[in-house]
Amino acid sequence: MVMKVQGPTLLTGGSFGIEASLIPVILGLLVSAAFLLYRGRDTMIGSRT
């Protein structure tokens, strides 16, 4: 199989592939921030519970 990707490099990831595009990077940051915020609500830094 040969795949030809067309479009802006920020959306397609260019020669690095789709994992290097802007969409997965933003989604990863949003999910990480959501986990940190959720975890931060339940525990405080330095608590040992």
N, C-alpha and C positions, 0 to 999 in steps of 0.2 A: 504494500500500500504506500502511496505517496500522497501526502497532504499538502495543499498549497493554501497558506493563510494570507488573507488580504485585509488591509485595514491599518489604522494608526498603530504605531508601535506601543503606545501606552495601553491600548486595549488588547492587543494580540500578544504582547511580550517579545515581539521581534524574534531574533534567532535563539533566544533562551526558552521560548515556549510559553504556553498560557500561564504557567505558574509564576512567571515573572511579570505578568501584566498588572495593571493598576487595580483591577477589580478584586482578585484574590488577596492582594496586599491590604486593601482597605477593609475587606471582610474579616481578614485575620486580626487586624488591629481592633475592629469593633467587637469581635467575639472575645478577644483577650481583655479589653477594657470592661466588658460586661461581666466576665468572670471575676476580675479584680474588684469591681464595685460590689458584686454580690458577696464575695468572700469578705470584703472589708466591712460590710454591714454587720456580720455575725461575730467577728473577732477583732480585737484591737492588737496593734503591733506590740509584741513583747508579752502577750498573755499566754499562759501555759495551760489552757483548758482543752 
